[in-house]
Amino acid sequence: MTTTIYHNPRCSNSRGALELIREAGIEPAIIDYLAHPPTKEELRGLIGRAGLAVRDAVRTKEPVYAELGLDSATDEVLLDAMVAHPALINRPFVVTQHGVRLCRPPGLVREILP
């Protein structure tokens, strides 16, 4: 299985997780999720496999969060918003054969590296 990181190169957590993956001798598949956002079902799967609630995967400090009035939104509305506005997706998600983690802080990636 390929290791995959949903990456934003401008994010220090994302860069840190990528560095730790590479230090482990792995060259992951890198998905620029801002340019190529996951589908709603892919996102639901990542969040579920990481053991998170949908709200845990949302960046609430993004301006679009307030603009869309997402404070009391349902999971379905949040997922739709994250797909339509991928900047709302918390990062980085990393997928390996050992599981999925939202790597905030980046060191959490070690839990799923071989």
Sequence and secondary structure as in RCSB ss.txt:
>XXXX:A:sequence
MTTTIYHNPRCSNSRGALELIREAGIEPAIIDYLAHPPTKEELRGLIGRAGLAVRDAVRTKEPVYAELGLDSATD
EVLLDAMVAHPALINRPFVVTQHGVRLCRPPGLVREILP
>XXXX:A:secstr
   EEEE TT HHHHHHHHHHHHTT   EEEETTTS   HHHHHHHHHHTT  GGGGB TTSHHHHHTT TT  H
HHHHHHHHHSGGGB S EEEETTEEEE SSGGGGGGG  
